[in-house]
Amino acid sequence: MRHLFLIFMSCWLSTASLAAEPSPPRYSLGAEQLGLVVNKNDPLSVEIAAYYAKQHHLKPEQILEVSLPTDRVWLAEGELEQLKAKIDAHFSPEIQALALAWSKPYRVNCLGITYGVTVGYVEGVCSNLGKPTPESPYFNNATTQPFTDLGIRPSMMLAAKDVPSAKKLIDRGVAAWGNQPKATAYFLTTTDKARSSRAPLFPPSQIVKKPAIKIENINANTLKDKNDIVVYQTGLASVADLDTLRFVPGALADHLTSFGGMLTDSGQMSSMKWLESGATASYGTVSEPYSYPQKFPHPQVLLAHYLSGATAVEAYWKSVAWPAQGVFIGDPLAAPYRSLSPFKQQ
């Protein structure tokens, strides 16, 4: 238990805005602070948005209809600028985060669309992908009100191949709220050395009493026949045996590989496969990240924020130091540990 506490505290000690004795924030983001953006040109987007708004009880003013292309996976820089201007003009300052109800377009040039919508287009990144990309001001930040404090609304795509898949995803997000699952977080170091670049960041195996979870740090290429997964992080181009697994509502899962964020046309395993297999949120990159671990979710930061009550959109966004090339997907409001008291050492 002390291992996890030290992990948690080391994460928070890196946040300059905290006081001398850091503590986890009291997360409060809920449905009333979420904006929903729907592509009215895409019938699937319209149906997904309608179901999401109903299940999460969103008000009409929390929903924005826009016109986006449906025949390509990318937006031009000018199209992103127009989209972001509409978002900024429509939503009130109370809206702190966004759900984007579509699977494509998922990128703007080499940048992920969730980054573009949240931060805006950044010149120069795509000219040399072998370099570091801009650090996110939201990375491991203590704020629970990102738009109020930082002027950004972290966004997540409600990515699904069809309406039934979308409804299952959204239902899992609703079911996750405060359900405090007694589950396991799995971290797999694979034989793929390049894609295991964040393995040194995996937390050690241990049993956590509050919240009641286990952490398993495993050397293996696959996880099989597990039915208690709340986190699954690994590094492979494609992950096998997903059909043998059961994820608890609110589970987070991602694999470090180059093109997992190419949601609908990747030659590798799309991050959407995690959602189709039962996870509630995921992350992947849309262009070659060159195996920088900073371009992927930091395992300890992700786990620390999620266990302290963050929603999926908060925990995932706060865990990626350089998110420019990535897309965040899933139900942004999933928060299985929201109702727990602040984290305390056992």
N, C-alpha and C positions, 0 to 999 in steps of 0.2 A: 504494500500500500504506500509506503514511503517513497518508493521509486516513482509512482505516478505523481505524487505530490511534488517531488523535486522536478519532474518533467514539467508539470504545470507551472511551477514557480519560475523555472528557467525561461519558459515562454513569455511570461508576463514581465520578467525583469528586463527584457529587451524592448519594452514599450516605454518610450521616453516620457509620455504624458502621465504615467502613473506615479503615485506617491512613493515614499520610501518603503512602505509595507504594502506591496501590491496584493490585490484580491480580484477574483473574477467579477466581471460586470454583472449587474442584475438585468438580464435580458428581458425586453418588453415588447419587441416587434411582434405585431399580430396582424390579422387580416385587415383591420381598419387602417393600417399604414402601408398597405400594398396597392400598387397600381397594376392594372392588367392591360396589356397592349395586344390587340387582335388585328390580324390582316384580313380585312373584309373581302379581299380578292381570292381568299383561300377558304373553301367550304369547310375543310378539316379544322383550320384555325378557328373559324366561327363556332363550330360545334364544341371544340375543346374549351374555348373561352366561356361559352354559355354554361357548360357543366361546372367549370371551375368557379365561376361567379356564384352559381347556385350553392355549391357544396361549401364554399367559404364565406357565403353571405356578404358578398361585395355589393356596395351601393353603385348606382349608375354613374356617379361622378368619379368612381374609381376605375372606370373602363374607358379606354381610348381606342377608337377604330382608325386604322391607317391603311393606305394602299401601297402594297409592296409587290414586287414581281414574284410569280410562282413558278417560272420556267427556268430558274437558275439558283445556284447556291450562294451567290455573292451579291453584295451591294457595292455600287460605286461610292467613292468618297462623298460626292455631292448628294447622293441618295441618303447616306447616313446622316449628313448634316441636316437635311430636311426632316428626317425622322426624329432626330434628337431635338430639333427646334419645336416640333409638334408635341413631343413628350414634355419638354420643359414648360411650354405654354399651357398645357392642359392640366397638369397635376399640381395640386396645392402643396405648400411647404410641408404639410403633415405626412405626405407620402414619402416613405423612406426607402422603399425597395420596389422592384418591378418583376412581373412575370410576363414573358414573351410567349404568346400562344402559337408557336409554329416550330417546325424542324428545319425549314429552309426559307430564306437564306440564313446561313450560319456564319458567314464571314464577310469582312470588308477588306479586300485585297488579302494580305496575309494575317490580318487581325481577326480575332473572334468577335462575333457580333455582340455578345454580352459585354465585352470590353468596350467596344465602340459606343454602345448605348449608354454605358455607365460613365466612362471617362472621356470619350470622344476619340477622333482619329488622331494618331500620333505620326507625324512625318518622320521618315528615315528608318523606321524599324524594318521595313520590308526590303531595304536595299542591302542589308547584311544580316541575315538571320543567325549567323554564327556568333553574334555578339549578345551581351546581356540586353534585355529590354527594360523599359522604365519600371521602377519599383512602385508598387501600389501604395498609396497613402493609407489604405485600409488594412494592409497586411498586419495581422496580430495587434490591431488597434483596440483600445479599450472602449471606444464609443459604442453605444447601443442605438444611436440615432445618426446614421451615416450622412444623410442629406443635411440635417441640421448642423452637424459638426464639421463635415468635410465637403459638403456640396456635391456629393455623388449619391446615386441610387444604385446599389448593387443589383444586378439583374440575373435572371435564370430563365432558361427556355423550357417551356412545357412541351418537350420533344416526344413525339409518338408517331408510329407509322399509321395508326388508324384510331377511330373513336373508341373501340373497346379497350385497346391498350392504354389510351389516355385516361379513360375512366378508372381503370384499375390503379394507375399511377396516382391519380388525384385521391381516390379512396384510401390508398395507403398513407398519403400525406395527412389526410384528415384523421385517420385512425391512430397515427403516430403521436398526436398532440398529448404530451404529458403521460404517455402510457408506461413509462419507466420500465422498459423491457429488461429482463435478466438474460442478457445476451453476451455474445463474444465478439471482440474486435480482432480480426485476423490480419497479420502482416506477413507477406510471403516474400522471401528472398529467393529468386529463381536462378537458374544456371545461365540466364541471359545477363551477362555482366553489364553491358551498356544500359539496358533497361532497368537494372537494379541499382542505379546511381543514388537513389534515396534510401537504400537499405540501412546505411549507418544511422539514419534518423528514426528508424522504427523503434518504438518503446520496447522494453524487455517484457518477457512473459511474466504475468502476475495475476493475482485475484484482487479485484477491487470491491470493497464492501459498500461504498456509497459514492456514486450510484452502483448498483449491484451488477457488475460486468466482469468478464474475464478478458485478458489480453493474451493472445498467443502469437509469438514471434517464431516463424517456422521457415526452415530451409526446404523449399519444395516448389515444383512448377505448377502444382494445381491443388485446389481444395476440393474435396469430394465428400458427399453424403453428410453435410452439416445442415442443421436446421435452426440455428440460433444466431445468424449473422447480423450484426449491427454496423460493422465496418469491415470492408475487404479491400486491401490495397496490395498491389503486386506490380510486376514489371515484365510484360510479355507483349508481343505483337497481337496475339490472340489467346484467349483464356479458355481452357477446356473445362468440361464437366459442370457447366453452369446449370444444366438441366437436373443435376442431382442435389442442388442446394435450395435452401429456403431462407429468405431474408425476412427479418422482422420489419414491421411497418416503420418507416423512417430510416432504413439502412442506407449507408453511403458506400459507394464502391467505385473504384477507378483503377486503371492500369496505365503505367508509364510506357508510352509508345509514341511514335511520331505523329500518327494521323488518326487517333481515336476520336478527335473532335470533328473530323469530316463525317458528319452524322449520317448522310444518305448515300455517299459514294466513295467510301474509303476502301482501299485495298487491304487494310488491316481491320481488326475488330472495331466497329463503331462503338462509342460510349453508350449509344442507345441500347446496345445489347444488354448492358447492366440493368437498365430500366425494364426491358422486356423480360428479364429473368427474375425480377422481383425487387430490385433495389429502388429506392425512392429519389435518389439524386446521384449525379456523377459529374465527371469533368474529363475533357480531352483537348488536345491541341489540333488546330486546323492547318498548321504549316510546320515545317521542320524545326523542332526546338533544340536540336543538338544535345539532348540528354542533360541539359542543365536541370538539376533538381529544383532550382528556384522557380522554374516554369510549371511545376506540378504541385499538388497539395502536399504541404509539410505534414507528415503523419502526426507528430506530437501536437502541433498547433491545432490541426483539425479536431483531434480527439479532445483536447482540453476545452475548446470552445463549445463543442457539441455536448459534452458531458455537463457543462455548466449552464445549459439551457438555451443555447443559441439555436436559431432556425437553420435549416440547411443552407439557405442563401448566405446567411451571416458566417457560419462556420466554414463553408467552402471558400468563400471570397477571402476571408481573413487568413486562410491557410496558404494562399498562393502569393509569393512575393513579387513575381513577374508575370502577371496574368494576361499580357497583351495578346498572345497567340492562342489563348484558350477559350473554350466555351463551357459555361456552367449549365447543366440541364437537370430537370426534375421538378418536384414541387418545392418551391422556395419556403413554404410555411411549415414544412415538417419539423417538429421539435419534440422528440420523445422524452427529453429530460428537462423540459421547461419548468415543471412544477416543483423541482427539487430545490432544497435550500442551498445557499452558496456552499461551494466546495470547502471541506475542512480536512485537515490532516487526521488520519486515524492512528 
